[in-house]
Amino acid sequence: MNRMKELVRDASKRIASLGEHKKRAVVIAAGVVVAVAAALSFLGSGSNRERTPAGREEEDHYEERRVVKLPGDAQKAAGITIRTAALETLAAPIEATAAVELNGDRVAKVSARTSGRLVNITASQGDGVKANQPLAYFDSPELGQAWAEYSKAKSRAEAARKSVTREETLFEKKISPEKDVIRARQELAEAEADLSFAQEKFHLLGVNIDRFEMKREGEHQHPLIAIAAPISGTVIDRTATQGEVVGPDKTIFTVADLSSLWVIIDLYEKDLGRVRKGTPVKVATAAYAEMTFRGVISHIGDVMDEKTRTVKARVEVENANRLLKPGMFATVSIDVKGSQAEKAFLVPDEAMLMDGEGRFVFVMTGPDTFEKREVRPGRMFGKNVEIVAGLESGDKVAVTGAFILKSELKKGELVDEHGHGK
């Protein structure tokens, strides 16, 4: 408006400066300019006015597409039932994948105490063995040296004993002095100390020299070092053959107690809050589809795998019948009922409808009014579906007859802005 006033004042000044014969033409032109400016001003102000009733009607018509009005008798005839939304306990267990492994507390790697050559192997893969049972025997340079020292110490001790006996007899007969008896006894003590030291070397090598002496055959045969099973179980692996040179750094046998195994579960991050130590677990395998193995969670890992977003959880399962095999894949069902259970909004599957890629339900907002409400579904629990977003406690959801409400909504969409059917 101010701009238009400036144009008029400027035009008046210019008219005053002109001659009489030109003033009339200029006045006519100025009038045209003022008229155009006024028209533009009117159009500009009109664009900032409130929308016309027709515009509001079109907007209201769009809103009505989300609302369905259905009288009570029509609701009853359509079989529409209502359920009030509330957080419900998810009784369904957690399903996860797992793998069967050896019980780490009941497996032993067996190797030789020192370097040597295997002379005799007495156990094969698959054999059941008892704790301390020999699995193989081997010879070694250390064993030969220990045997030589032992033989020398043993002979010296025997000679010293005879010397003591002789000197004591001579002393009693007043043939030799007492100092010879004392010297003989001292030599015997030293020889017995050397013999005990030699016997201790055999003990460190795992040889029971006393038992060997009782069963010894031949004058020059020396004992062999036994490789014994540290636990009772089954030989599940043997890596050496007779005549092979072995040492402490080589595992010769692996012995495992297969009556108890571990089931290692891949527990997803979203389920961590629902489990703890002692939570019951059911284990199923493809090999025994009709059988269930039971156990409880004994350990939950402290580190999450960044790629799979899972944490390892361990279950100890009894396997007395030896059906489960280490390396098997399994599925587990983790019982999370009770105080550990998760809560969520659940609606029957038939209550949730599709609209393109979206999902929605109908929420009753009045005695005869239903509103279309977009929701985000989660997991399925039987015939119910979890609603992750879109519902609040107290919402009245149409759980049956929702398809009828959708049909009524579509009828409203098939009407143009003039109220005529398309």
C-alpha positions in Angstrom: 0.0 0.0 0.0 2.8 2.4 0.8 4.5 1.7 -2.5 1.3 2.6 -4.3 1.2 6.0 -2.5 4.7 6.7 -3.5 3.9 6.0 -7.1 0.9 8.4 -7.0 3.0 11.3 -5.5 5.7 10.8 -8.0 3.2 10.9 -10.9 1.6 14.1 -9.5 5.0 15.9 -9.5 5.7 15.0 -13.0 2.3 16.1 -14.2 2.8 19.5 -12.6 6.0 20.1 -14.4 4.5 19.4 -17.9 2.6 21.8 -20.1 -1.2 21.9 -20.4 -1.3 20.0 -23.7 0.6 17.1 -22.2 -1.1 16.9 -18.8 -4.3 15.3 -19.9 -2.5 12.3 -21.5 -0.2 11.8 -18.6 -3.2 11.9 -16.1 -4.9 9.1 -18.1 -1.7 7.0 -18.0 -1.2 7.5 -14.3 -4.8 6.4 -13.7 -4.0 3.2 -15.5 -0.9 2.6 -13.3 -2.8 3.2 -10.1 -5.5 0.8 -11.1 -3.1 -1.9 -11.9 -1.2 -1.4 -8.6 -4.5 -1.5 -6.7 -5.4 -4.8 -8.4 -2.1 -6.4 -7.6 -2.4 -5.2 -4.0 -5.8 -6.8 -3.7 -4.6 -10.1 -5.2 -1.6 -10.2 -2.9 -3.7 -9.6 0.2 -6.1 -12.3 -0.9 -3.3 -14.9 -0.9 -2.8 -14.3 2.8 -6.4 -14.6 3.8 -7.9 -17.7 5.6 -8.8 -20.7 3.4 -12.3 -20.6 2.0 -15.0 -22.9 3.5 -14.5 -25.0 0.4 -10.8 -25.6 1.3 -11.7 -26.5 4.9 -14.3 -28.9 3.6 -11.7 -30.6 1.4 -9.3 -30.8 4.4 -12.1 -32.2 6.6 -12.9 -34.7 3.9 -9.3 -35.9 4.1 -9.5 -36.3 7.8 -12.7 -38.2 7.6 -10.9 -40.9 5.6 -9.2 -42.0 8.8 -12.5 -42.2 10.8 -15.3 -44.6 10.4 -18.7 -44.0 12.0 -20.8 -47.1 12.7 -23.8 -47.3 14.9 -24.0 -49.8 17.8 -26.5 -52.1 16.1 -24.4 -52.1 12.9 -21.3 -53.0 15.1 -23.2 -55.9 16.6 -24.3 -57.1 13.2 -20.7 -57.0 11.9 -19.5 -58.9 14.9 -17.1 -56.2 16.1 -15.5 -56.9 19.5 -13.2 -54.6 21.5 -10.1 -55.3 23.6 -8.5 -52.7 25.8 -4.8 -52.5 25.1 -2.6 -53.3 28.1 0.9 -54.6 28.6 0.9 -58.4 28.7 3.4 -61.0 29.8 5.1 -62.7 26.9 4.9 -66.4 27.9 6.5 -67.6 24.7 10.1 -68.8 25.3 13.2 -67.4 23.5 14.3 -69.5 20.5 18.0 -69.5 19.6 20.6 -71.4 17.8 23.4 -73.3 19.6 26.2 -75.8 19.1 27.2 -78.9 21.2 30.7 -78.8 22.5 32.9 -80.8 24.9 32.6 -80.0 28.5 35.7 -77.9 29.1 35.9 -79.0 32.7 35.9 -82.7 31.7 38.5 -82.9 28.9 42.2 -83.5 29.1 45.1 -83.1 26.6 47.8 -85.8 27.3 51.5 -85.5 26.3 54.8 -87.0 27.3 56.6 -85.6 30.4 59.9 -85.5 28.4 61.2 -86.2 25.0 61.4 -89.9 23.9 60.4 -92.6 21.5 57.1 -94.4 21.8 57.7 -98.0 22.5 54.2 -99.4 23.2 50.7 -97.9 22.6 47.9 -99.5 24.6 44.9 -97.2 23.8 43.2 -96.4 20.6 40.7 -93.7 19.6 37.2 -94.6 21.0 38.5 -96.6 23.9 37.1 -96.0 27.4 39.8 -95.5 30.0 40.0 -95.0 33.7 42.0 -92.3 35.5 45.7 -93.1 35.8 45.4 -95.9 33.3 48.5 -96.1 31.0 47.8 -95.2 27.4 51.3 -95.7 26.1 54.9 -96.2 27.1 58.1 -94.5 25.9 61.8 -94.6 26.4 64.1 -91.5 26.7 67.7 -90.6 27.3 66.8 -89.1 30.7 65.3 -92.4 31.6 68.5 -94.2 30.7 70.6 -91.8 32.8 68.2 -92.1 35.7 68.4 -95.9 35.6 72.2 -95.8 35.6 72.3 -93.5 38.6 69.7 -95.6 40.4 71.6 -98.9 39.7 74.8 -97.4 41.0 73.2 -96.0 44.1 71.4 -99.2 44.8 74.6 -101.3 44.5 76.5 -98.8 46.7 73.7 -98.9 49.4 73.7 -102.7 49.4 77.5 -102.8 49.8 77.3 -100.2 52.6 74.7 -102.4 54.5 77.0 -105.4 54.3 79.9 -103.3 55.5 78.0 -102.1 58.5 77.0 -105.7 59.4 80.6 -106.9 59.1 82.0 -104.1 61.2 79.4 -104.5 63.9 80.3 -108.2 64.1 84.0 -107.5 64.3 83.5 -104.8 67.0 81.4 -107.2 69.1 84.2 -109.8 68.9 86.7 -107.0 69.9 88.5 -107.5 66.6 88.0 -103.9 65.1 87.6 -100.6 66.9 84.3 -98.7 67.2 85.4 -96.0 64.9 85.2 -98.5 62.0 81.6 -99.1 62.8 80.9 -95.4 62.9 82.5 -94.9 59.6 80.6 -97.8 58.0 77.3 -96.5 59.3 78.1 -93.0 57.9 78.9 -94.5 54.4 75.6 -96.4 54.5 73.6 -93.2 55.3 75.2 -91.4 52.3 74.5 -94.4 50.0 70.9 -94.5 51.1 70.5 -90.8 50.5 71.9 -91.2 47.0 69.5 -94.1 46.4 66.5 -92.0 47.6 67.6 -89.2 45.2 67.7 -91.6 42.3 64.3 -93.0 43.1 62.9 -89.4 43.2 64.1 -88.9 39.6 62.0 -91.8 38.6 59.0 -90.3 40.4 59.4 -87.1 38.5 59.5 -89.1 35.2 56.3 -90.8 36.2 57.9 -94.2 36.9 57.0 -96.3 40.0 60.4 -97.9 40.5 59.3 -100.1 43.4 56.5 -101.6 41.3 58.9 -102.2 38.5 61.4 -103.9 40.8 58.6 -106.3 41.9 57.8 -107.2 38.3 61.2 -107.0 36.8 62.3 -109.6 34.3 66.0 -109.9 33.3 69.0 -108.2 34.7 69.5 -105.4 32.2 65.9 -104.4 31.5 65.0 -100.9 32.7 61.5 -99.4 33.1 59.6 -97.4 30.5 57.8 -94.1 31.1 54.0 -94.5 31.1 51.7 -91.9 29.6 48.6 -92.2 31.7 45.0 -90.8 31.4 44.5 -88.0 34.0 40.7 -88.5 34.0 38.2 -91.3 33.3 36.5 -91.0 29.9 36.9 -91.8 26.2 39.9 -91.4 24.0 38.5 -89.1 21.3 41.8 -88.4 19.6 45.2 -90.0 19.1 47.9 -88.2 17.1 51.0 -90.5 17.4 52.1 -93.9 16.3 54.4 -96.5 17.7 58.1 -95.7 17.2 57.4 -91.9 16.9 59.5 -89.4 18.8 57.3 -87.3 21.1 57.8 -84.5 23.6 56.0 -82.2 26.1 54.9 -79.9 23.3 53.0 -82.6 21.4 49.5 -83.7 22.4 49.4 -87.5 21.9 45.9 -88.3 23.3 42.7 -86.3 24.1 40.5 -87.9 26.7 37.0 -86.5 27.4 34.2 -87.4 29.7 31.2 -87.5 27.2 28.6 -88.1 29.9 28.3 -84.3 30.3 28.5 -81.8 27.4 28.2 -78.1 26.9 25.6 -76.5 24.7 26.8 -73.0 23.6 23.9 -70.6 22.8 24.1 -67.5 20.6 22.0 -65.2 22.7 20.9 -62.0 20.9 21.3 -58.6 22.5 17.6 -57.9 22.7 17.1 -61.1 24.8 19.9 -60.5 27.4 17.6 -58.9 29.9 15.3 -61.9 29.9 17.7 -64.6 31.0 20.1 -65.2 33.9 22.0 -68.1 35.5 19.7 -71.0 36.4 17.2 -70.2 33.6 15.8 -73.6 32.3 16.6 -74.5 28.7 15.3 -77.2 26.3 17.7 -78.4 23.7 16.6 -80.0 20.4 18.7 -81.5 17.5 17.9 -82.6 14.0 19.2 -86.1 14.7 16.7 -86.7 17.5 13.7 -84.6 16.4 11.3 -86.2 19.0 13.7 -85.9 21.9 14.4 -83.0 24.3 17.5 -82.6 26.3 17.2 -80.3 29.4 19.6 -78.2 31.3 20.0 -74.7 32.9 22.1 -71.7 31.9 25.4 -72.0 33.9 27.2 -69.0 32.4 26.5 -65.9 30.3 29.4 -64.4 28.5 30.8 -60.9 29.3 31.7 -59.9 25.7 29.4 -59.3 22.8 30.3 -60.3 19.2 30.2 -57.0 17.3 29.3 -58.6 14.0 26.5 -60.9 15.1 25.4 -58.9 18.1 25.2 -62.1 20.2 26.6 -63.2 23.5 27.6 -66.8 24.2 25.6 -68.5 27.0 26.5 -72.0 28.3 24.3 -74.9 29.3 25.6 -78.1 30.8 23.6 -81.1 29.6 23.8 -84.7 30.9 24.6 -87.1 28.1 24.7 -90.5 29.9 23.3 -92.3 26.8 25.9 -90.7 24.6 23.3 -89.5 22.0 24.6 -86.0 21.8 27.9 -85.6 19.8 30.3 -82.6 20.1 30.0 -80.5 16.9 26.2 -81.0 16.5 24.1 -78.0 15.8 21.0 -77.5 18.0 18.1 -75.2 18.7 17.2 -74.2 22.2 14.1 -73.0 23.8 14.7 -70.8 26.9 11.9 -70.6 29.4 11.5 -67.0 30.6 8.2 -67.2 32.4 7.8 -65.4 35.7 9.5 -62.3 37.0 12.0 -62.4 34.2 9.4 -62.3 31.4 9.1 -59.4 29.0 5.9 -57.4 28.7 4.4 -56.0 25.4 1.1 -55.0 23.7 -0.4 -57.9 22.0 -3.4 -58.0 19.5 -4.9 -60.9 17.6 -3.4 -61.2 14.1 -6.8 -60.5 12.5 -7.0 -57.1 14.2 -4.0 -55.8 12.2 -4.6 -54.9 8.6 -2.4 -53.8 5.7 -2.4 -50.6 3.8 0.4 -50.8 1.1 3.5 -51.4 3.1 2.0 -50.1 6.4 0.1 -51.8 9.1 -2.8 -50.4 11.1 -5.6 -51.2 13.5 -8.9 -49.5 14.3 -9.1 -47.8 17.7 -12.6 -46.9 19.2 -12.6 -43.2 20.0 -16.3 -42.8 20.7 -19.5 -45.0 21.0 -19.9 -45.0 17.2 -16.5 -43.9 16.0 -13.4 -45.8 15.0 -10.0 -44.2 14.1 -7.5 -45.8 11.7 -4.2 -46.0 13.7 -0.8 -46.9 12.1 1.2 -49.4 14.2 4.6 -51.1 14.0 4.4 -54.8 14.5 7.0 -57.0 16.2 7.2 -60.7 16.9 4.5 -63.3 16.5 3.4 -65.2 19.6 1.0 -67.9 18.4 -2.1 -66.1 16.9 -1.1 -62.8 18.5 1.3 -60.2 17.2 3.4 -57.8 19.3 2.8 -54.1 18.7 6.0 -52.2 19.1 4.7 -48.7 18.4 1.3 -47.0 17.8 -0.7 -48.2 20.9 -1.0 -46.9 24.4 -2.5 -48.5 27.5 -6.2 -48.0 27.5 -6.7 -47.8 23.8 -9.8 -49.8 22.7 -8.8 -51.9 19.7 -11.3 -53.6 17.4 -10.0 -57.2 17.5 -12.7 -58.8 15.3 -14.7 -57.2 12.5 -11.8 -54.9 11.6 -12.1 -55.9 8.0 -15.7 -54.5 8.0 -14.4 -51.2 9.3 -11.8 -51.1 6.6 -14.6 -51.7 4.0 -16.6 -48.8 5.5 -13.5 -46.6 5.3 -13.1 -47.4 1.6 -16.7 -46.5 0.9 -16.0 -43.0 2.3 -12.9 -42.7 0.1 -15.1 -43.4 -3.1 -16.9 -40.0 -2.7 -15.7 -36.8 -4.4 -15.6 -33.3 -3.0 -19.1 -32.6 -4.2 -20.5 -35.7 -2.4 -21.0 -37.7 -5.6 -19.9 -41.3 -6.1 -16.9 -41.8 -8.4 
